[in-house]
Amino acid sequence: MNFLLKYLSTMLLLAAIAGAQTGEQVSATPGAPRSNPTASTPADGQHTIVVDVWSSALQAPVKAKKTDPAKLSRGFAMTASDVASRLQFTERRITNSMRMGFPLGGGFWIQTDLDAVDDSLRLAALSATNDADQQVLQQLQTQADRLRAWCNWLIEQNRSLRLANYFISPEPLDNDAEYQNTVTCTRFLLRMVGRGRLEQEDLSCR
């Protein structure tokens, strides 16, 4: 468009100069961009040519993008996925250790895993930018608190030598409603953040 306007302006300017020299009136070709060539002759005999050219470009109105209130921000989804993965990793370590008969000792490695969960939660909190992020962050925090509370109970039971049945048979752990709800909730949270959308809270998380 700019090239065409410059070309037409140049042609009009040349035509105006030629018309001024021969005394002929120059008219623009019908359909050409609007222009206003004028020629004046001062007292000193010099010709001054003024050409005004303008154009207007019609632009389509830009439609505002609709925001999805349930969509998680990309950065938060990544950090939240790390939190849920660490929760699941800790749960699986506990399950495997007990079913294979490995002693829990003082629960040092459990506390280390839970501290890593807390670190990842702090990173997730820094990356939360919208309401959906904040709601998922609260669910992750609640889940981490539930797992820590259950682990504290587990360690205390182990110290009191009242956890033998958990090591003898897998049934006590499978029938532990609190722990199984924790495992199910973590699985739900991991799927939710993987989809990148806030979903209705699973019953196991309540």
Rosetta constraint file for C-alpha pairs under 8 A:
AtomPair CA 1 CA 5 HARMONIC 6.29 0.50
AtomPair CA 2 CA 6 HARMONIC 6.18 0.50
AtomPair CA 3 CA 7 HARMONIC 6.13 0.50
AtomPair CA 4 CA 8 HARMONIC 6.18 0.50
AtomPair CA 5 CA 9 HARMONIC 5.99 0.50
AtomPair CA 5 CA 33 HARMONIC 7.34 0.50
AtomPair CA 5 CA 53 HARMONIC 7.74 0.50
AtomPair CA 6 CA 10 HARMONIC 6.13 0.50
AtomPair CA 7 CA 11 HARMONIC 6.31 0.50
AtomPair CA 8 CA 12 HARMONIC 6.10 0.50
AtomPair CA 8 CA 32 HARMONIC 7.75 0.50
AtomPair CA 8 CA 33 HARMONIC 7.78 0.50
AtomPair CA 9 CA 13 HARMONIC 6.10 0.50
AtomPair CA 9 CA 35 HARMONIC 7.78 0.50
AtomPair CA 9 CA 51 HARMONIC 7.40 0.50
AtomPair CA 9 CA 53 HARMONIC 6.91 0.50
AtomPair CA 10 CA 14 HARMONIC 6.25 0.50
AtomPair CA 11 CA 15 HARMONIC 6.11 0.50
AtomPair CA 12 CA 16 HARMONIC 6.01 0.50
AtomPair CA 12 CA 28 HARMONIC 7.19 0.50
AtomPair CA 12 CA 37 HARMONIC 7.19 0.50
AtomPair CA 12 CA 51 HARMONIC 7.84 0.50
AtomPair CA 13 CA 17 HARMONIC 6.24 0.50
AtomPair CA 13 CA 37 HARMONIC 7.23 0.50
AtomPair CA 13 CA 49 HARMONIC 7.46 0.50
AtomPair CA 13 CA 51 HARMONIC 6.80 0.50
AtomPair CA 14 CA 18 HARMONIC 6.18 0.50
AtomPair CA 15 CA 19 HARMONIC 6.03 0.50
AtomPair CA 15 CA 26 HARMONIC 6.38 0.50
AtomPair CA 16 CA 20 HARMONIC 6.09 0.50
AtomPair CA 16 CA 25 HARMONIC 7.93 0.50
AtomPair CA 16 CA 26 HARMONIC 5.99 0.50
AtomPair CA 16 CA 37 HARMONIC 6.82 0.50
AtomPair CA 16 CA 38 HARMONIC 7.60 0.50
AtomPair CA 16 CA 39 HARMONIC 7.21 0.50
AtomPair CA 16 CA 49 HARMONIC 7.25 0.50
AtomPair CA 17 CA 21 HARMONIC 6.31 0.50
AtomPair CA 17 CA 49 HARMONIC 7.26 0.50
AtomPair CA 18 CA 22 HARMONIC 6.28 0.50
AtomPair CA 18 CA 24 HARMONIC 7.96 0.50
AtomPair CA 19 CA 23 HARMONIC 5.46 0.50
AtomPair CA 19 CA 24 HARMONIC 4.59 0.50
AtomPair CA 19 CA 25 HARMONIC 5.61 0.50
AtomPair CA 19 CA 26 HARMONIC 5.80 0.50
AtomPair CA 20 CA 24 HARMONIC 6.68 0.50
AtomPair CA 20 CA 25 HARMONIC 7.63 0.50
AtomPair CA 20 CA 39 HARMONIC 6.95 0.50
AtomPair CA 20 CA 47 HARMONIC 7.65 0.50
AtomPair CA 28 CA 32 HARMONIC 6.95 0.50
AtomPair CA 28 CA 35 HARMONIC 7.85 0.50
AtomPair CA 33 CA 53 HARMONIC 7.58 0.50
AtomPair CA 33 CA 54 HARMONIC 7.71 0.50
AtomPair CA 33 CA 55 HARMONIC 7.22 0.50
AtomPair CA 34 CA 53 HARMONIC 6.35 0.50
AtomPair CA 34 CA 54 HARMONIC 6.76 0.50
AtomPair CA 34 CA 55 HARMONIC 7.59 0.50
AtomPair CA 35 CA 51 HARMONIC 6.70 0.50
AtomPair CA 35 CA 52 HARMONIC 5.48 0.50
AtomPair CA 35 CA 53 HARMONIC 4.72 0.50
AtomPair CA 35 CA 54 HARMONIC 7.09 0.50
AtomPair CA 36 CA 50 HARMONIC 7.82 0.50
AtomPair CA 36 CA 51 HARMONIC 5.55 0.50
AtomPair CA 36 CA 52 HARMONIC 5.15 0.50
AtomPair CA 36 CA 53 HARMONIC 6.85 0.50
AtomPair CA 37 CA 49 HARMONIC 7.00 0.50
AtomPair CA 37 CA 50 HARMONIC 5.63 0.50
AtomPair CA 37 CA 51 HARMONIC 4.25 0.50
AtomPair CA 37 CA 52 HARMONIC 6.47 0.50
AtomPair CA 38 CA 49 HARMONIC 5.80 0.50
AtomPair CA 38 CA 50 HARMONIC 5.32 0.50
AtomPair CA 38 CA 51 HARMONIC 6.48 0.50
AtomPair CA 39 CA 47 HARMONIC 6.71 0.50
AtomPair CA 39 CA 48 HARMONIC 5.71 0.50
AtomPair CA 39 CA 49 HARMONIC 4.68 0.50
AtomPair CA 39 CA 50 HARMONIC 6.54 0.50
AtomPair CA 40 CA 47 HARMONIC 5.79 0.50
AtomPair CA 40 CA 48 HARMONIC 5.44 0.50
AtomPair CA 40 CA 49 HARMONIC 6.79 0.50
AtomPair CA 41 CA 45 HARMONIC 5.88 0.50
AtomPair CA 41 CA 46 HARMONIC 5.92 0.50
AtomPair CA 41 CA 47 HARMONIC 4.86 0.50
AtomPair CA 41 CA 48 HARMONIC 6.58 0.50
AtomPair CA 42 CA 46 HARMONIC 6.02 0.50
AtomPair CA 42 CA 47 HARMONIC 6.85 0.50
AtomPair CA 42 CA 48 HARMONIC 7.94 0.50
AtomPair CA 69 CA 131 HARMONIC 7.43 0.50
AtomPair CA 69 CA 132 HARMONIC 6.56 0.50
AtomPair CA 70 CA 132 HARMONIC 5.56 0.50
AtomPair CA 70 CA 197 HARMONIC 5.38 0.50
AtomPair CA 70 CA 198 HARMONIC 4.92 0.50
AtomPair CA 70 CA 199 HARMONIC 7.50 0.50
AtomPair CA 71 CA 132 HARMONIC 6.58 0.50
AtomPair CA 71 CA 196 HARMONIC 6.11 0.50
AtomPair CA 71 CA 197 HARMONIC 4.55 0.50
AtomPair CA 71 CA 198 HARMONIC 6.35 0.50
AtomPair CA 72 CA 76 HARMONIC 6.76 0.50
AtomPair CA 72 CA 77 HARMONIC 6.08 0.50
AtomPair CA 72 CA 130 HARMONIC 7.53 0.50
AtomPair CA 72 CA 132 HARMONIC 5.88 0.50
AtomPair CA 72 CA 133 HARMONIC 5.58 0.50
AtomPair CA 72 CA 193 HARMONIC 7.81 0.50
AtomPair CA 72 CA 196 HARMONIC 5.17 0.50
AtomPair CA 72 CA 197 HARMONIC 5.35 0.50
AtomPair CA 72 CA 198 HARMONIC 6.80 0.50
AtomPair CA 73 CA 77 HARMONIC 6.14 0.50
AtomPair CA 73 CA 128 HARMONIC 7.38 0.50
AtomPair CA 73 CA 129 HARMONIC 6.85 0.50
AtomPair CA 73 CA 130 HARMONIC 7.31 0.50
AtomPair CA 73 CA 133 HARMONIC 6.92 0.50
AtomPair CA 73 CA 196 HARMONIC 7.58 0.50
AtomPair CA 74 CA 78 HARMONIC 6.50 0.50
AtomPair CA 74 CA 196 HARMONIC 7.54 0.50
AtomPair CA 75 CA 79 HARMONIC 6.58 0.50
AtomPair CA 75 CA 127 HARMONIC 6.07 0.50
AtomPair CA 75 CA 128 HARMONIC 7.80 0.50
AtomPair CA 76 CA 80 HARMONIC 5.82 0.50
AtomPair CA 76 CA 124 HARMONIC 5.92 0.50
AtomPair CA 76 CA 127 HARMONIC 5.03 0.50
AtomPair CA 76 CA 128 HARMONIC 5.38 0.50
AtomPair CA 76 CA 129 HARMONIC 7.63 0.50
AtomPair CA 76 CA 133 HARMONIC 6.65 0.50
AtomPair CA 77 CA 81 HARMONIC 5.98 0.50
AtomPair CA 77 CA 133 HARMONIC 7.97 0.50
AtomPair CA 77 CA 193 HARMONIC 5.58 0.50
AtomPair CA 77 CA 194 HARMONIC 7.15 0.50
AtomPair CA 77 CA 196 HARMONIC 5.94 0.50
AtomPair CA 78 CA 82 HARMONIC 6.51 0.50
AtomPair CA 78 CA 193 HARMONIC 7.92 0.50
AtomPair CA 79 CA 83 HARMONIC 6.52 0.50
AtomPair CA 79 CA 120 HARMONIC 6.98 0.50
AtomPair CA 79 CA 121 HARMONIC 7.89 0.50
AtomPair CA 79 CA 123 HARMONIC 6.62 0.50
AtomPair CA 79 CA 124 HARMONIC 4.97 0.50
AtomPair CA 79 CA 127 HARMONIC 7.48 0.50
AtomPair CA 80 CA 84 HARMONIC 6.34 0.50
AtomPair CA 80 CA 120 HARMONIC 7.91 0.50
AtomPair CA 80 CA 121 HARMONIC 7.48 0.50
AtomPair CA 80 CA 124 HARMONIC 5.68 0.50
AtomPair CA 80 CA 137 HARMONIC 7.28 0.50
AtomPair CA 80 CA 140 HARMONIC 7.79 0.50
AtomPair CA 80 CA 193 HARMONIC 6.53 0.50
AtomPair CA 81 CA 85 HARMONIC 6.02 0.50
AtomPair CA 81 CA 190 HARMONIC 6.17 0.50
AtomPair CA 81 CA 193 HARMONIC 5.84 0.50
AtomPair CA 81 CA 194 HARMONIC 6.68 0.50
AtomPair CA 82 CA 86 HARMONIC 6.20 0.50
AtomPair CA 82 CA 120 HARMONIC 6.73 0.50
AtomPair CA 83 CA 87 HARMONIC 6.34 0.50
AtomPair CA 83 CA 117 HARMONIC 5.91 0.50
AtomPair CA 83 CA 120 HARMONIC 5.47 0.50
AtomPair CA 83 CA 121 HARMONIC 6.09 0.50
AtomPair CA 83 CA 124 HARMONIC 7.74 0.50
AtomPair CA 83 CA 140 HARMONIC 7.36 0.50
AtomPair CA 84 CA 88 HARMONIC 6.23 0.50
AtomPair CA 84 CA 140 HARMONIC 7.19 0.50
AtomPair CA 84 CA 186 HARMONIC 6.29 0.50
AtomPair CA 84 CA 187 HARMONIC 7.96 0.50
AtomPair CA 84 CA 189 HARMONIC 6.48 0.50
AtomPair CA 84 CA 190 HARMONIC 5.34 0.50
AtomPair CA 85 CA 89 HARMONIC 6.06 0.50
AtomPair CA 85 CA 190 HARMONIC 6.83 0.50
AtomPair CA 86 CA 90 HARMONIC 6.22 0.50
AtomPair CA 86 CA 113 HARMONIC 7.55 0.50
AtomPair CA 86 CA 116 HARMONIC 7.50 0.50
AtomPair CA 86 CA 117 HARMONIC 5.90 0.50
AtomPair CA 87 CA 91 HARMONIC 6.33 0.50
AtomPair CA 87 CA 114 HARMONIC 7.81 0.50
AtomPair CA 87 CA 117 HARMONIC 6.61 0.50
AtomPair CA 87 CA 144 HARMONIC 7.07 0.50
AtomPair CA 87 CA 147 HARMONIC 7.99 0.50
AtomPair CA 87 CA 186 HARMONIC 6.81 0.50
AtomPair CA 88 CA 92 HARMONIC 6.15 0.50
AtomPair CA 88 CA 183 HARMONIC 7.21 0.50
AtomPair CA 88 CA 186 HARMONIC 6.27 0.50
AtomPair CA 88 CA 187 HARMONIC 7.33 0.50
AtomPair CA 89 CA 93 HARMONIC 6.24 0.50
AtomPair CA 90 CA 94 HARMONIC 6.31 0.50
AtomPair CA 90 CA 110 HARMONIC 7.10 0.50
AtomPair CA 90 CA 113 HARMONIC 6.15 0.50
AtomPair CA 90 CA 114 HARMONIC 7.51 0.50
AtomPair CA 91 CA 95 HARMONIC 6.24 0.50
AtomPair CA 91 CA 183 HARMONIC 6.84 0.50
AtomPair CA 92 CA 96 HARMONIC 6.00 0.50
AtomPair CA 93 CA 97 HARMONIC 5.93 0.50
AtomPair CA 94 CA 98 HARMONIC 6.20 0.50
AtomPair CA 94 CA 110 HARMONIC 7.87 0.50
AtomPair CA 95 CA 99 HARMONIC 6.15 0.50
AtomPair CA 95 CA 173 HARMONIC 7.89 0.50
AtomPair CA 96 CA 100 HARMONIC 5.95 0.50
AtomPair CA 97 CA 101 HARMONIC 6.03 0.50
AtomPair CA 97 CA 102 HARMONIC 4.91 0.50
AtomPair CA 97 CA 103 HARMONIC 7.25 0.50
AtomPair CA 97 CA 104 HARMONIC 7.58 0.50
AtomPair CA 98 CA 102 HARMONIC 5.91 0.50
AtomPair CA 98 CA 103 HARMONIC 7.40 0.50
AtomPair CA 98 CA 104 HARMONIC 7.92 0.50
AtomPair CA 98 CA 166 HARMONIC 6.69 0.50
AtomPair CA 98 CA 167 HARMONIC 5.35 0.50
AtomPair CA 99 CA 166 HARMONIC 7.78 0.50
AtomPair CA 99 CA 167 HARMONIC 6.07 0.50
AtomPair CA 99 CA 168 HARMONIC 7.97 0.50
AtomPair CA 99 CA 169 HARMONIC 7.40 0.50
AtomPair CA 99 CA 170 HARMONIC 6.07 0.50
AtomPair CA 100 CA 167 HARMONIC 7.65 0.50
AtomPair CA 101 CA 167 HARMONIC 5.46 0.50
AtomPair CA 101 CA 168 HARMONIC 7.66 0.50
AtomPair CA 104 CA 155 HARMONIC 7.47 0.50
AtomPair CA 104 CA 158 HARMONIC 7.48 0.50
AtomPair CA 105 CA 158 HARMONIC 7.93 0.50
AtomPair CA 106 CA 155 HARMONIC 6.75 0.50
AtomPair CA 106 CA 159 HARMONIC 7.52 0.50
AtomPair CA 107 CA 111 HARMONIC 6.29 0.50
AtomPair CA 107 CA 155 HARMONIC 6.00 0.50
AtomPair CA 108 CA 112 HARMONIC 6.23 0.50
AtomPair CA 109 CA 113 HARMONIC 6.17 0.50
AtomPair CA 110 CA 114 HARMONIC 6.25 0.50
AtomPair CA 110 CA 151 HARMONIC 7.52 0.50
AtomPair CA 111 CA 115 HARMONIC 6.08 0.50
AtomPair CA 112 CA 116 HARMONIC 6.38 0.50
AtomPair CA 113 CA 117 HARMONIC 6.44 0.50
AtomPair CA 114 CA 118 HARMONIC 6.37 0.50
AtomPair CA 114 CA 144 HARMONIC 7.81 0.50
AtomPair CA 114 CA 148 HARMONIC 6.89 0.50
AtomPair CA 115 CA 119 HARMONIC 6.36 0.50
AtomPair CA 116 CA 120 HARMONIC 6.34 0.50
AtomPair CA 117 CA 121 HARMONIC 6.18 0.50
AtomPair CA 117 CA 144 HARMONIC 7.30 0.50
AtomPair CA 118 CA 122 HARMONIC 6.38 0.50
AtomPair CA 118 CA 144 HARMONIC 7.82 0.50
AtomPair CA 119 CA 123 HARMONIC 6.63 0.50
AtomPair CA 120 CA 124 HARMONIC 6.23 0.50
AtomPair CA 121 CA 125 HARMONIC 6.16 0.50
AtomPair CA 121 CA 137 HARMONIC 7.77 0.50
AtomPair CA 121 CA 140 HARMONIC 7.75 0.50
AtomPair CA 121 CA 141 HARMONIC 7.16 0.50
AtomPair CA 122 CA 126 HARMONIC 6.47 0.50
AtomPair CA 123 CA 127 HARMONIC 6.53 0.50
AtomPair CA 124 CA 128 HARMONIC 6.28 0.50
AtomPair CA 124 CA 137 HARMONIC 7.14 0.50
AtomPair CA 125 CA 134 HARMONIC 7.86 0.50
AtomPair CA 125 CA 137 HARMONIC 6.81 0.50
AtomPair CA 128 CA 133 HARMONIC 5.12 0.50
AtomPair CA 128 CA 134 HARMONIC 6.10 0.50
AtomPair CA 128 CA 137 HARMONIC 7.70 0.50
AtomPair CA 129 CA 133 HARMONIC 6.37 0.50
AtomPair CA 129 CA 134 HARMONIC 7.57 0.50
AtomPair CA 130 CA 134 HARMONIC 6.44 0.50
AtomPair CA 131 CA 135 HARMONIC 6.30 0.50
AtomPair CA 132 CA 136 HARMONIC 6.33 0.50
AtomPair CA 132 CA 197 HARMONIC 7.77 0.50
AtomPair CA 132 CA 198 HARMONIC 5.92 0.50
AtomPair CA 133 CA 137 HARMONIC 6.02 0.50
AtomPair CA 133 CA 198 HARMONIC 7.88 0.50
AtomPair CA 134 CA 138 HARMONIC 6.22 0.50
AtomPair CA 135 CA 139 HARMONIC 6.45 0.50
AtomPair CA 135 CA 198 HARMONIC 7.84 0.50
AtomPair CA 136 CA 140 HARMONIC 6.23 0.50
AtomPair CA 136 CA 198 HARMONIC 6.81 0.50
AtomPair CA 137 CA 141 HARMONIC 6.15 0.50
AtomPair CA 138 CA 142 HARMONIC 6.13 0.50
AtomPair CA 139 CA 143 HARMONIC 6.12 0.50
AtomPair CA 139 CA 205 HARMONIC 7.89 0.50
AtomPair CA 140 CA 144 HARMONIC 6.14 0.50
AtomPair CA 140 CA 189 HARMONIC 7.50 0.50
AtomPair CA 141 CA 145 HARMONIC 6.23 0.50
AtomPair CA 142 CA 146 HARMONIC 6.23 0.50
AtomPair CA 143 CA 147 HARMONIC 6.24 0.50
AtomPair CA 143 CA 182 HARMONIC 7.16 0.50
AtomPair CA 143 CA 185 HARMONIC 7.56 0.50
AtomPair CA 143 CA 186 HARMONIC 7.25 0.50
AtomPair CA 143 CA 205 HARMONIC 7.20 0.50
AtomPair CA 144 CA 148 HARMONIC 6.15 0.50
AtomPair CA 145 CA 149 HARMONIC 6.12 0.50
AtomPair CA 146 CA 150 HARMONIC 6.24 0.50
AtomPair CA 146 CA 182 HARMONIC 7.22 0.50
AtomPair CA 147 CA 151 HARMONIC 6.06 0.50
AtomPair CA 147 CA 179 HARMONIC 7.83 0.50
AtomPair CA 147 CA 182 HARMONIC 6.70 0.50
AtomPair CA 148 CA 152 HARMONIC 6.09 0.50
AtomPair CA 149 CA 153 HARMONIC 6.36 0.50
AtomPair CA 150 CA 154 HARMONIC 6.15 0.50
AtomPair CA 150 CA 178 HARMONIC 7.68 0.50
AtomPair CA 150 CA 179 HARMONIC 7.12 0.50
AtomPair CA 151 CA 155 HARMONIC 6.11 0.50
AtomPair CA 152 CA 156 HARMONIC 6.18 0.50
AtomPair CA 153 CA 157 HARMONIC 6.12 0.50
AtomPair CA 154 CA 158 HARMONIC 6.17 0.50
AtomPair CA 154 CA 163 HARMONIC 7.75 0.50
AtomPair CA 155 CA 159 HARMONIC 6.24 0.50
AtomPair CA 156 CA 160 HARMONIC 6.30 0.50
AtomPair CA 157 CA 161 HARMONIC 6.27 0.50
AtomPair CA 157 CA 162 HARMONIC 5.21 0.50
AtomPair CA 157 CA 163 HARMONIC 5.63 0.50
AtomPair CA 158 CA 162 HARMONIC 5.93 0.50
AtomPair CA 158 CA 163 HARMONIC 5.15 0.50
AtomPair CA 158 CA 164 HARMONIC 7.87 0.50
AtomPair CA 163 CA 167 HARMONIC 7.13 0.50
AtomPair CA 164 CA 168 HARMONIC 6.28 0.50
AtomPair CA 165 CA 169 HARMONIC 6.15 0.50
AtomPair CA 165 CA 172 HARMONIC 6.76 0.50
AtomPair CA 166 CA 170 HARMONIC 6.38 0.50
AtomPair CA 166 CA 171 HARMONIC 7.52 0.50
AtomPair CA 166 CA 172 HARMONIC 5.47 0.50
AtomPair CA 166 CA 173 HARMONIC 6.05 0.50
AtomPair CA 170 CA 174 HARMONIC 6.19 0.50
AtomPair CA 171 CA 175 HARMONIC 5.87 0.50
AtomPair CA 172 CA 176 HARMONIC 6.03 0.50
AtomPair CA 173 CA 179 HARMONIC 7.52 0.50
AtomPair CA 173 CA 180 HARMONIC 7.96 0.50
AtomPair CA 174 CA 180 HARMONIC 6.88 0.50
AtomPair CA 175 CA 180 HARMONIC 7.58 0.50
AtomPair CA 176 CA 180 HARMONIC 6.15 0.50
AtomPair CA 177 CA 181 HARMONIC 5.98 0.50
AtomPair CA 178 CA 182 HARMONIC 6.25 0.50
AtomPair CA 179 CA 183 HARMONIC 6.29 0.50
AtomPair CA 180 CA 184 HARMONIC 6.17 0.50
AtomPair CA 181 CA 185 HARMONIC 5.98 0.50
AtomPair CA 181 CA 204 HARMONIC 4.97 0.50
AtomPair CA 181 CA 205 HARMONIC 7.00 0.50
AtomPair CA 182 CA 186 HARMONIC 6.18 0.50
AtomPair CA 182 CA 204 HARMONIC 6.96 0.50
AtomPair CA 182 CA 205 HARMONIC 7.06 0.50
AtomPair CA 183 CA 187 HARMONIC 6.35 0.50
AtomPair CA 184 CA 188 HARMONIC 6.33 0.50
AtomPair CA 184 CA 204 HARMONIC 6.24 0.50
AtomPair CA 184 CA 205 HARMONIC 7.94 0.50
AtomPair CA 185 CA 189 HARMONIC 6.21 0.50
AtomPair CA 185 CA 202 HARMONIC 6.83 0.50
AtomPair CA 185 CA 204 HARMONIC 5.20 0.50
AtomPair CA 185 CA 205 HARMONIC 4.99 0.50
AtomPair CA 186 CA 190 HARMONIC 6.13 0.50
AtomPair CA 187 CA 191 HARMONIC 6.37 0.50
AtomPair CA 188 CA 192 HARMONIC 6.16 0.50
AtomPair CA 188 CA 202 HARMONIC 6.99 0.50
AtomPair CA 189 CA 193 HARMONIC 6.22 0.50
AtomPair CA 190 CA 194 HARMONIC 6.12 0.50
AtomPair CA 191 CA 195 HARMONIC 6.38 0.50
AtomPair CA 192 CA 196 HARMONIC 6.42 0.50
AtomPair CA 192 CA 197 HARMONIC 6.28 0.50
AtomPair CA 192 CA 198 HARMONIC 6.74 0.50
AtomPair CA 192 CA 199 HARMONIC 6.70 0.50
AtomPair CA 193 CA 197 HARMONIC 6.45 0.50
AtomPair CA 193 CA 198 HARMONIC 7.62 0.50
AtomPair CA 201 CA 205 HARMONIC 6.82 0.50
AtomPair CA 201 CA 206 HARMONIC 7.95 0.50
AtomPair CA 202 CA 206 HARMONIC 7.37 0.50
